[in-house]
């Protein structure tokens, strides 16, 4: 099920993330788009998908929301799901 009809406003941009469970320091994140727009389903429906499973474990362990406000992007060529509350405009904000 696709939740987001429009691309994320920062799709295609490199932003900063402070993602608990991934790193204690801010990381550059190449934001591709909303996860559901890329994958055609929500992260909770993406059975067997490594990025979605990693997000589920991280969300449960650090208390991230279990909603669909999740984007997909890459850190050093590896794909990760990140909740929008973890996005930062600048390294200083993180």
N, CA, C and O atoms as a MOPAC input file, in Angstrom:
PM7 MOZYME 1SCF
protein

 N      0.84000 1    -1.18100 1     0.00000 1
 C      0.00000 1     0.00000 1     0.00000 1
 C      0.88700 1     1.24600 1     0.00000 1
 O      1.77500 1     1.37400 1     0.84200 1
 N      0.65500 1     2.13700 1    -0.91400 1
 C      1.38700 1     3.39400 1    -0.97100 1
 C      0.64100 1     4.43800 1    -0.14800 1
 O     -0.53900 1     4.70500 1    -0.37800 1
 N      1.34300 1     5.01700 1     0.80500 1
 C      0.77400 1     6.01700 1     1.70000 1
 C      1.01400 1     7.42500 1     1.16600 1
 O      0.12400 1     8.27400 1     1.22300 1
 N      2.20400 1     7.67000 1     0.65400 1
 C      2.60600 1     9.00600 1     0.19800 1
 C      2.46900 1     9.11400 1    -1.31500 1
 O      3.12800 1     8.38500 1    -2.05600 1
 N      1.62400 1    10.01200 1    -1.76600 1
 C      1.40700 1    10.18900 1    -3.20100 1
 C      2.46200 1    11.07100 1    -3.85200 1
 O      2.73700 1    10.93700 1    -5.04400 1
 N      3.04700 1    11.96400 1    -3.08000 1
 C      4.05300 1    12.90500 1    -3.58800 1
 C      5.43400 1    12.52500 1    -3.06100 1
 O      5.54100 1    11.96500 1    -1.97000 1
 N      6.49200 1    12.81800 1    -3.81600 1
 C      7.84900 1    12.55500 1    -3.31800 1
 C      8.14000 1    13.33900 1    -2.04100 1
 O      7.54700 1    14.38800 1    -1.78900 1
 N      9.04500 1    12.81700 1    -1.25600 1
 C      9.49100 1    13.53800 1    -0.06900 1
 C     10.14100 1    14.84000 1    -0.53400 1
 O     10.83200 1    14.84000 1    -1.55200 1
 N      9.94000 1    15.94800 1     0.18000 1
 C     10.50700 1    17.23900 1    -0.24100 1
 C     12.02900 1    17.23200 1    -0.40000 1
 O     12.57500 1    18.04900 1    -1.14100 1
 N     12.71200 1    16.32700 1     0.28400 1
 C     14.16900 1    16.27300 1     0.19900 1
 C     14.67100 1    15.07700 1    -0.62800 1
 O     15.85000 1    14.72800 1    -0.57000 1
 N     13.77800 1    14.46200 1    -1.38700 1
 C     14.17200 1    13.32100 1    -2.21800 1
 C     15.29100 1    13.72600 1    -3.16400 1
 O     15.22400 1    14.77200 1    -3.81000 1
 N     16.31100 1    12.89800 1    -3.23900 1
 C     17.45000 1    13.16700 1    -4.10100 1
 C     18.51900 1    14.03900 1    -3.47900 1
 O     19.53300 1    14.32700 1    -4.11500 1
 N     18.30500 1    14.46300 1    -2.24400 1
 C     19.26600 1    15.34300 1    -1.57300 1
 C     20.05100 1    14.57200 1    -0.51100 1
 O     19.60300 1    13.54000 1    -0.01000 1
 N     21.20900 1    15.08900 1    -0.18900 1
 C     21.98200 1    14.55700 1     0.93200 1
 C     21.66100 1    15.40800 1     2.15100 1
 O     21.81600 1    16.62900 1     2.13500 1
 N     21.21500 1    14.74700 1     3.19600 1
 C     20.85600 1    15.40700 1     4.45100 1
 C     21.65800 1    14.75100 1     5.56700 1
 O     22.41800 1    13.81200 1     5.32900 1
 N     21.48800 1    15.23900 1     6.75500 1
 C     22.13000 1    14.65300 1     7.92700 1
 C     21.10500 1    13.85100 1     8.71100 1
 O     19.93200 1    14.21800 1     8.77400 1
 N     21.55000 1    12.76200 1     9.30400 1
 C     20.68900 1    11.99100 1    10.19500 1
 C     21.41100 1    11.77300 1    11.51300 1
 O     22.63300 1    11.62900 1    11.56700 1
 N     20.63000 1    11.75500 1    12.55100 1
 C     21.10700 1    11.32200 1    13.85500 1
 C     20.21200 1    10.14700 1    14.20500 1
 O     19.12700 1    10.30600 1    14.76600 1
 N     20.69600 1     8.97000 1    13.85900 1
 C     19.87800 1     7.76700 1    13.92100 1
 C     20.35700 1     6.86000 1    15.05100 1
 O     21.37800 1     6.18300 1    14.93600 1
 N     19.60100 1     6.86300 1    16.13600 1
 C     19.91800 1     6.00300 1    17.26900 1
 C     19.93400 1     4.54800 1    16.80200 1
 O     19.06800 1     4.10900 1    16.04600 1
 N     20.91800 1     3.83000 1    17.26200 1
 C     21.04100 1     2.44200 1    16.85600 1
 C     21.89500 1     2.25400 1    15.61200 1
 O     22.32600 1     1.13800 1    15.32000 1
 N     22.14500 1     3.33300 1    14.87500 1
 C     23.05700 1     3.27500 1    13.72300 1
 C     24.39500 1     3.89500 1    14.06700 1
 O     25.44800 1     3.33800 1    13.75700 1
 N     24.35000 1     5.05500 1    14.71200 1
 C     25.56700 1     5.78100 1    15.03600 1
 C     25.28400 1     6.80100 1    16.12900 1
 O     24.17200 1     7.31600 1    16.24300 1
 N     26.29600 1     7.08200 1    16.92300 1
 C     26.17300 1     8.10500 1    17.96300 1
 C     26.52900 1     9.48800 1    17.43900 1
 O     26.37400 1    10.48400 1    18.14700 1
 N     27.00500 1     9.55200 1    16.20300 1
 C     27.38500 1    10.82900 1    15.58600 1
 C     26.53100 1    11.05000 1    14.34200 1
 O     26.03100 1    10.08800 1    13.76000 1
 N     26.35800 1    12.30600 1    13.92700 1
 C     25.58600 1    12.58900 1    12.71400 1
 C     26.23900 1    11.96400 1    11.47800 1
 O     27.46400 1    11.92000 1    11.35800 1
 N     25.40800 1    11.49300 1    10.58100 1
 C     25.87900 1    10.87000 1     9.35000 1
 C     25.22700 1    11.52700 1     8.15000 1
 O     24.08400 1    11.97700 1     8.22500 1
 N     25.95500 1    11.58300 1     7.04300 1
 C     25.35300 1    12.06500 1     5.80100 1
 C     24.49800 1    10.93900 1     5.22500 1
 O     24.88800 1     9.77100 1     5.23200 1
 N     23.32800 1    11.31900 1     4.73000 1
 C     22.31900 1    10.35900 1     4.28500 1
 C     21.77900 1    10.83300 1     2.94900 1
 O     21.21100 1    11.92200 1     2.86200 1
 N     21.94500 1    10.04300 1     1.92500 1
 C     21.41000 1    10.36200 1     0.59100 1
 C     19.97000 1     9.87400 1     0.54500 1
 O     19.71400 1     8.69500 1     0.29900 1
 N     19.02900 1    10.78600 1     0.78200 1
 C     17.61500 1    10.46100 1     0.89000 1
 C     17.03700 1    10.22500 1    -0.50700 1
 O     17.05600 1    11.12400 1    -1.34700 1
 N     16.52900 1     9.02900 1    -0.75100 1
 C     15.96700 1     8.71200 1    -2.06400 1
 C     14.49100 1     9.09800 1    -2.15600 1
 O     14.09300 1     9.78700 1    -3.09600 1
 N     13.67800 1     8.66600 1    -1.19800 1
 C     12.24900 1     9.01000 1    -1.19000 1
 C     11.58100 1     8.29200 1    -0.02500 1
 O     12.22300 1     7.57100 1     0.73900 1
 N     10.27500 1     8.51100 1     0.08900 1
 C      9.48600 1     7.76700 1     1.06600 1
 C      9.64100 1     6.27800 1     0.75600 1
 O      9.64000 1     5.87900 1    -0.40800 1
 N      9.77200 1     5.47200 1     1.78900 1
 C      9.93300 1     4.03300 1     1.60700 1
 C      8.76900 1     3.42900 1     0.83000 1
 O      8.98700 1     2.62500 1    -0.07700 1
 N      7.55400 1     3.79700 1     1.16700 1
 C      6.39800 1     3.17700 1     0.50500 1
 C      6.34600 1     3.51400 1    -0.98400 1
 O      5.83800 1     2.71400 1    -1.77000 1
 N      6.84900 1     4.65600 1    -1.38300 1
 C      6.88200 1     5.01300 1    -2.81600 1
 C      7.95700 1     4.20400 1    -3.55200 1
 O      7.78400 1     3.86500 1    -4.72300 1
 N      9.03900 1     3.90200 1    -2.88500 1
 C     10.10900 1     3.12500 1    -3.50700 1
 C      9.74400 1     1.64900 1    -3.58400 1
 O      9.95000 1     1.00500 1    -4.61300 1
 N      9.21300 1     1.12300 1    -2.51000 1
 C      8.97700 1    -0.30700 1    -2.39900 1
 C      7.55300 1    -0.73800 1    -2.76100 1
 O      7.29800 1    -1.92500 1    -2.97000 1
 N      6.63300 1     0.21300 1    -2.83500 1
 C      5.25100 1    -0.12700 1    -3.16800 1
 C      4.43500 1    -0.65100 1    -2.01300 1
 O      3.29100 1    -1.06700 1    -2.19500 1
 N      5.01200 1    -0.63600 1    -0.82300 1
 C      4.30100 1    -1.05300 1     0.38200 1
 C      4.96200 1    -0.42200 1     1.59600 1
 O      6.08500 1     0.07400 1     1.51000 1
 N      4.27400 1    -0.43900 1     2.71500 1
 C      4.83400 1     0.14600 1     3.92500 1
 C      5.95700 1    -0.74400 1     4.45800 1
 O      6.06600 1    -1.91100 1     4.08000 1
 N      6.78000 1    -0.19100 1     5.32700 1
 C      7.89200 1    -0.97600 1     5.86700 1
 C      7.38600 1    -2.16200 1     6.67800 1
 O      8.03300 1    -3.20900 1     6.70500 1
 N      6.24900 1    -2.01700 1     7.33400 1
 C      5.68800 1    -3.10600 1     8.12400 1
 C      5.16700 1    -4.25800 1     7.28900 1
 O      4.99200 1    -5.36300 1     7.80300 1
 N      4.91500 1    -4.02100 1     6.01300 1
 C      4.44100 1    -5.06600 1     5.09300 1
 C      5.56900 1    -5.69900 1     4.29400 1
 O      5.34200 1    -6.66200 1     3.56100 1
 N      6.77100 1    -5.17600 1     4.42200 1
 C      7.89800 1    -5.60600 1     3.59200 1
 C      8.58600 1    -6.83000 1     4.19100 1
 O      9.75900 1    -6.77600 1     4.56200 1
 N      7.85000 1    -7.92400 1     4.28000 1
 C      8.37400 1    -9.14900 1     4.87700 1
 C      9.63000 1    -9.62300 1     4.15700 1
 O      9.65500 1    -9.73700 1     2.93100 1
 N     10.66800 1    -9.89800 1     4.93900 1
 C     11.90600 1   -10.40500 1     4.39300 1
 C     12.85500 1    -9.35000 1     3.86700 1
 O     13.97200 1    -9.68100 1     3.47100 1
 N     12.45200 1    -8.09300 1     3.84900 1
 C     13.33500 1    -7.04000 1     3.36200 1
 C     14.29300 1    -6.64800 1     4.48600 1
 O     13.86700 1    -6.29000 1     5.58400 1
 N     15.58100 1    -6.72200 1     4.19700 1
 C     16.60500 1    -6.47200 1     5.22100 1
 C     16.50200 1    -5.05900 1     5.80400 1
 O     16.57200 1    -4.88700 1     7.02100 1
 N     16.33800 1    -4.04900 1     4.94300 1
 C     16.25800 1    -2.66600 1     5.43500 1
 C     15.05000 1    -2.49400 1     6.35100 1
 O     15.14400 1    -1.82900 1     7.38300 1
 N     13.92000 1    -3.08500 1     5.98300 1
 C     12.71100 1    -2.97500 1     6.80500 1
 C     12.86800 1    -3.73800 1     8.12200 1
 O     12.42200 1    -3.26900 1     9.17000 1
 N     13.49500 1    -4.90400 1     8.06900 1
 C     13.71000 1    -5.66500 1     9.30300 1
 C     14.66200 1    -4.93200 1    10.23700 1
 O     14.44100 1    -4.89300 1    11.44700 1
 N     15.71800 1    -4.35100 1     9.67900 1
 C     16.64800 1    -3.57700 1    10.50600 1
 C     15.94900 1    -2.38100 1    11.14100 1
 O     16.18300 1    -2.07100 1    12.30900 1
 N     15.08300 1    -1.70300 1    10.36900 1
 C     14.34400 1    -0.56600 1    10.92900 1
 C     13.43200 1    -1.03500 1    12.05700 1
 O     13.35900 1    -0.38700 1    13.10100 1
 N     12.73800 1    -2.15200 1    11.86000 1
 C     11.82700 1    -2.65900 1    12.89000 1
 C     12.57400 1    -2.94500 1    14.19100 1
 O     12.09600 1    -2.60900 1    15.27500 1
 N     13.73600 1    -3.56000 1    14.07900 1
 C     14.52900 1    -3.85200 1    15.28700 1
 C     15.01700 1    -2.56400 1    15.94000 1
 O     14.97000 1    -2.41700 1    17.16100 1
 N     15.48500 1    -1.63700 1    15.11600 1
 C     15.98100 1    -0.37100 1    15.64500 1
 C     14.85100 1     0.43100 1    16.26900 1
 O     15.01600 1     1.00500 1    17.34500 1
 N     13.69800 1     0.47700 1    15.59700 1
 C     12.54200 1     1.22500 1    16.10500 1
 C     12.09400 1     0.67500 1    17.45300 1
 O     11.80000 1     1.43400 1    18.37700 1
 N     12.04400 1    -0.64000 1    17.55700 1
 C     11.63700 1    -1.25500 1    18.81800 1
 C     12.62300 1    -1.02100 1    19.94200 1
 O     12.22600 1    -0.83400 1    21.09200 1
 N     13.90900 1    -1.03000 1    19.61900 1
 C     14.90900 1    -0.91200 1    20.67500 1
 C     15.15100 1     0.52500 1    21.13200 1
 O     15.53700 1     0.74600 1    22.28000 1
 N     14.93000 1     1.51500 1    20.24800 1
 C     15.20000 1     2.90200 1    20.64600 1
 C     13.93700 1     3.75100 1    20.75100 1
 O     14.01700 1     4.94000 1    21.06100 1
 N     12.77500 1     3.15500 1    20.49600 1
 C     11.51800 1     3.87200 1    20.68900 1
 C     11.09200 1     4.78200 1    19.55200 1
 O     10.44500 1     5.80200 1    19.79200 1
 N     11.44000 1     4.43500 1    18.31700 1
 C     10.96500 1     5.22700 1    17.18100 1
 C      9.48600 1     4.94600 1    16.93700 1
 O      9.00200 1     3.86500 1    17.27200 1
 N      8.76200 1     5.90500 1    16.35500 1
 C      7.34900 1     5.67200 1    16.06100 1
 C      7.16000 1     4.51700 1    15.07000 1
 O      7.97100 1     4.32700 1    14.16400 1
 N      6.10400 1     3.76800 1    15.24800 1
 C      5.76800 1     2.66500 1    14.34100 1
 C      4.73600 1     3.13100 1    13.31800 1
 O      3.72100 1     2.46800 1    13.10500 1
 N      5.00200 1     4.28300 1    12.68300 1
 C      4.09900 1     4.77000 1    11.63700 1
 C      4.81700 1     4.70100 1    10.29700 1
 O      5.90600 1     4.13400 1    10.21100 1
 N      4.23300 1     5.26000 1     9.26600 1
 C      4.79500 1     5.15700 1     7.91900 1
 C      5.54600 1     6.40200 1     7.46900 1
 O      5.74600 1     6.60300 1     6.27100 1
 N      5.96400 1     7.23600 1     8.40800 1
 C      6.73900 1     8.43200 1     8.07600 1
 C      8.22100 1     8.06900 1     8.01800 1
 O      9.04700 1     8.59600 1     8.76300 1
 N      8.52400 1     7.15200 1     7.10600 1
 C      9.84600 1     6.55400 1     7.00200 1
 C     10.36800 1     6.75100 1     5.58200 1
 O      9.64700 1     6.54900 1     4.60500 1
 N     11.63200 1     7.14700 1     5.48900 1
 C     12.25900 1     7.34700 1     4.18100 1
 C     13.36000 1     6.31000 1     3.98700 1
 O     13.86100 1     5.70800 1     4.93700 1
 N     13.71400 1     6.12700 1     2.71700 1
 C     14.81300 1     5.23600 1     2.36700 1
 C     15.94400 1     6.06900 1     1.79900 1
 O     15.72500 1     7.00900 1     1.03400 1
 N     17.14500 1     5.71200 1     2.18100 1
 C     18.31400 1     6.39300 1     1.65800 1
 C     19.54800 1     5.57900 1     1.93100 1
 O     19.47800 1     4.45600 1     2.43200 1
 N     20.68800 1     6.16000 1     1.59500 1
 C     21.93700 1     5.42500 1     1.72400 1
 C     22.96700 1     6.19500 1     2.53900 1
 O     23.09200 1     7.41800 1     2.45900 1
 N     23.68900 1     5.42100 1     3.31700 1
 C     24.85200 1     5.89000 1     4.05300 1
 C     26.01400 1     5.03100 1     3.55900 1
 O     26.02300 1     3.81600 1     3.75200 1
 N     26.98200 1     5.66600 1     2.92500 1
 C     28.12800 1     4.91400 1     2.38800 1
 C     27.69000 1     3.71800 1     1.54000 1
 O     28.21300 1     2.61800 1     1.72000 1
 N     26.77300 1     3.90600 1     0.64800 1
 C     26.31200 1     2.90400 1    -0.32100 1
 C     25.45500 1     1.78800 1     0.27400 1
 O     25.07600 1     0.86300 1    -0.44300 1
 N     25.14300 1     1.85500 1     1.56100 1
 C     24.26600 1     0.86700 1     2.17900 1
 C     22.91300 1     1.51000 1     2.45300 1
 O     22.84900 1     2.64500 1     2.92400 1
 N     21.82900 1     0.78900 1     2.16000 1
 C     20.48700 1     1.33500 1     2.31100 1
 C     19.93000 1     1.18200 1     3.71400 1
 O     20.07900 1     0.14000 1     4.35200 1
 N     19.27700 1     2.25500 1     4.18600 1
 C     18.67500 1     2.28200 1     5.52500 1
 C     17.33600 1     2.99500 1     5.48000 1
 O     17.13000 1     3.92300 1     4.69800 1
 N     16.43600 1     2.54400 1     6.33100 1
 C     15.20500 1     3.26800 1     6.57900 1
 C     15.43200 1     4.16000 1     7.79200 1
 O     16.03300 1     3.74600 1     8.78300 1
 N     14.94100 1     5.38300 1     7.69600 1
 C     15.09900 1     6.36600 1     8.75800 1
 C     13.75600 1     7.05000 1     8.96700 1
 O     13.07700 1     7.41000 1     8.00500 1
 N     13.38000 1     7.22400 1    10.21400 1
 C     12.14400 1     7.95500 1    10.51600 1
 C     12.40000 1     9.44700 1    10.30900 1
 O     13.50800 1     9.92500 1    10.55400 1
 N     11.39600 1    10.17300 1     9.86700 1
 C     11.59600 1    11.59500 1     9.57400 1
 C     12.02700 1    12.40200 1    10.80300 1
 O     12.61200 1    13.47400 1    10.65200 1
 N     11.75500 1    11.91600 1    11.99700 1
 C     12.20400 1    12.62600 1    13.20500 1
 C     13.71600 1    12.55400 1    13.36800 1
 O     14.27900 1    13.28700 1    14.18100 1
 N     14.38200 1    11.69200 1    12.61700 1
 C     15.83300 1    11.55400 1    12.70800 1
 C     16.56900 1    12.40700 1    11.68200 1
 O     17.79700 1    12.48800 1    11.72000 1
 N     15.84300 1    13.04500 1    10.76800 1
 C     16.45600 1    13.88400 1     9.72700 1
 C     16.86500 1    15.22300 1    10.30800 1
 O     16.18100 1    15.78000 1    11.16700 1
 N     18.00100 1    15.73900 1     9.82000 1
 C     18.48900 1    17.04100 1    10.21900 1
 C     18.92900 1    17.81200 1     8.97100 1
 O     19.41200 1    17.21900 1     8.00600 1
 N     18.76300 1    19.10800 1     8.99800 1
 C     19.17500 1    19.95900 1     7.85600 1
 C     20.68300 1    20.11900 1     7.80900 1
 O     21.28000 1    20.10500 1     6.73200 1
 N     21.30400 1    20.27100 1     8.97600 1
 C     22.74500 1    20.52200 1     9.03100 1
 C     23.37500 1    19.58900 1    10.07900 1
 O     22.69200 1    19.01300 1    10.92600 1
 N     24.66900 1    19.47100 1     9.98600 1
 C     25.39300 1    18.64600 1    10.97300 1
 C     25.25500 1    19.24400 1    12.36300 1
 O     25.19900 1    18.51600 1    13.35400 1
 N     25.20100 1    20.57600 1    12.43900 1
 C     25.07600 1    21.23600 1    13.74100 1
 C     23.74600 1    20.93900 1    14.42300 1
 O     23.68700 1    20.85000 1    15.65000 1
 N     22.66900 1    20.78100 1    13.63700 1
 C     21.35300 1    20.44700 1    14.20600 1
 C     21.35700 1    19.06700 1    14.82800 1
 O     20.62500 1    18.79600 1    15.78000 1
 N     22.18800 1    18.20200 1    14.28100 1
 C     22.22700 1    16.82800 1    14.74900 1
 C     22.96700 1    16.77800 1    16.06500 1
 O     23.12100 1    15.70500 1    16.64700 1

